[in-house]
Amino acid sequence: MADKRSGRCLCGAVRVTVTDPEPHLNACHCSMCRRWTGLAFVTLDVPEGQIEIEGAEAVKAFTSSDWAQRCFCGICGSTLWYRLTAPGAPTDYYMAAGLLDDLSGLTLANEIYIDCKPEAFAFAGPTRQITEAEFLAMLPPPAAKE
């Protein structure tokens, strides 16, 4: 039987259902994520085929870099997800974990931009820690400009 988890933005205009989520959460400490969320952006990596979205008309997108887009609820402003837009990049949703109604059984596994993490931030437990340079090296190379 599939594990289905549901969630929503603060006002309920955007609702999500995730099927068989990975049990691991990720945290990004880059300056854009800190500004966007007020802290580290804690995400659940959801493959495109494992998420159902209701209320897509309320979803607004902001292109925050040459290779990524951040989405939020246009009504209440809740952070929804982050997606890579570079050609060849995964089409996963890096969904805000806080949208889910039930976070039981999920553990923090990865922290990226660890070299940008403010000293005041600390998470419990061991995590795989990836620097900014290491993360950027994992992205597909930029498309050649004509």
C-alpha positions as semicolon CSV with decimal commas, in nm:
position;residue;x (nm);y (nm);z (nm)
1;M;0,000;0,000;0,000
2;A;0,134;0,341;-0,097
3;D;0,231;0,596;0,167
4;K;0,039;0,912;0,077
5;R;0,102;1,234;0,263
6;S;-0,097;1,549;0,218
7;G;-0,026;1,909;0,296
8;R;-0,117;2,263;0,214
9;C;-0,008;2,623;0,221
10;L;-0,112;2,848;0,509
11;C;-0,441;2,957;0,348
12;G;-0,520;2,618;0,190
13;A;-0,540;2,749;-0,168
14;V;-0,256;2,514;-0,273
15;R;-0,282;2,152;-0,164
16;V;-0,033;1,875;-0,230
17;T;-0,040;1,498;-0,207
18;V;0,292;1,314;-0,215
19;T;0,305;0,940;-0,286
20;D;0,579;0,728;-0,128
21;P;0,803;1,014;-0,012
22;E;1,167;0,947;0,058
23;P;1,227;0,943;0,434
24;H;1,501;1,205;0,408
25;L;1,483;1,582;0,438
26;N;1,738;1,830;0,308
27;A;1,836;2,177;0,428
28;C;1,985;2,457;0,221
29;H;2,180;2,735;0,391
30;C;2,240;2,959;0,087
31;S;2,163;3,327;0,127
32;M;1,867;3,310;-0,114
33;C;1,699;3,028;0,081
34;R;1,759;3,213;0,409
35;R;1,597;3,527;0,268
36;W;1,311;3,328;0,114
37;T;1,221;3,129;0,426
38;G;1,373;3,324;0,714
39;L;1,597;3,029;0,806
40;A;1,736;2,729;0,620
41;F;1,502;2,592;0,351
42;V;1,410;2,238;0,465
43;T;1,284;2,030;0,176
44;L;1,147;1,696;0,077
45;D;1,274;1,580;-0,263
46;V;0,967;1,471;-0,462
47;P;0,997;1,329;-0,814
48;E;0,757;1,494;-1,057
49;G;0,544;1,180;-1,093
50;Q;0,490;1,148;-0,716
51;I;0,321;1,481;-0,647
52;E;-0,036;1,594;-0,710
53;I;-0,104;1,966;-0,688
54;E;-0,447;2,121;-0,637
55;G;-0,491;2,495;-0,667
56;A;-0,214;2,542;-0,923
57;E;-0,376;2,870;-1,029
58;A;-0,261;3,020;-0,697
59;V;0,102;2,914;-0,752
60;K;0,337;3,197;-0,844
61;A;0,695;3,151;-0,962
62;F;1,006;3,362;-0,920
63;T;1,316;3,291;-1,129
64;S;1,586;3,337;-0,867
65;S;1,889;3,241;-1,076
66;D;1,990;3,124;-1,422
67;W;1,919;2,767;-1,312
68;A;1,636;2,771;-1,059
69;Q;1,282;2,882;-0,987
70;R;1,110;2,929;-0,650
71;C;0,734;2,890;-0,616
72;F;0,501;3,031;-0,354
73;C;0,130;3,075;-0,291
74;G;0,016;3,397;-0,452
75;I;-0,253;3,440;-0,187
76;C;-0,083;3,379;0,148
77;G;0,283;3,386;0,040
78;S;0,370;3,039;0,175
79;T;0,691;2,888;0,038
80;L;0,594;2,589;-0,177
81;W;0,888;2,443;-0,370
82;Y;1,210;2,503;-0,553
83;R;1,283;2,356;-0,897
84;L;1,594;2,342;-1,109
85;T;1,540;2,485;-1,457
86;A;1,877;2,421;-1,621
87;P;1,864;2,189;-1,923
88;G;1,934;1,832;-1,813
89;A;1,860;1,906;-1,446
90;P;1,628;1,677;-1,248
91;T;1,260;1,770;-1,271
92;D;1,200;1,699;-0,902
93;Y;1,013;1,929;-0,670
94;Y;1,221;2,034;-0,370
95;M;0,906;2,089;-0,168
96;A;0,892;2,280;0,159
97;A;0,869;2,004;0,419
98;G;0,654;2,224;0,641
99;L;0,364;2,197;0,395
100;L;0,304;1,836;0,502
101;D;0,047;1,761;0,771
102;D;0,251;1,461;0,893
103;L;0,631;1,470;0,913
104;S;0,665;1,152;1,120
105;G;0,942;0,917;1,014
106;L;1,129;1,182;0,815
107;T;1,484;1,269;0,917
108;L;1,727;1,539;0,808
109;A;1,990;1,374;0,587
110;N;2,164;1,647;0,385
111;E;2,272;2,008;0,430
112;I;2,389;2,205;0,129
113;Y;2,580;2,533;0,123
114;I;2,710;2,423;0,462
115;D;2,994;2,675;0,432
116;C;2,729;2,952;0,425
117;K;2,546;2,834;0,738
118;P;2,528;3,100;1,010
119;E;2,695;2,993;1,335
120;A;2,364;3,024;1,522
121;F;2,202;2,749;1,312
122;A;2,245;2,389;1,423
123;F;2,048;2,075;1,346
124;A;2,047;1,761;1,558
125;G;2,200;1,442;1,429
126;P;2,461;1,369;1,166
127;T;2,400;1,491;0,810
128;R;2,583;1,474;0,480
129;Q;2,728;1,823;0,445
130;I;2,792;1,973;0,102
131;T;2,968;2,305;0,038
132;E;2,854;2,564;-0,216
133;A;3,132;2,464;-0,458
134;E;3,050;2,094;-0,424
135;F;2,679;2,160;-0,490
136;L;2,744;2,381;-0,793
137;A;2,976;2,113;-0,936
138;M;2,684;1,866;-0,922
139;L;2,465;2,082;-1,152
140;P;2,456;2,017;-1,525
141;P;2,689;2,247;-1,722
142;P;2,522;2,567;-1,845
143;A;2,380;2,557;-2,196
144;A;2,596;2,721;-2,460
145;K;2,470;3,063;-2,564
146;E;2,427;3,123;-2,934
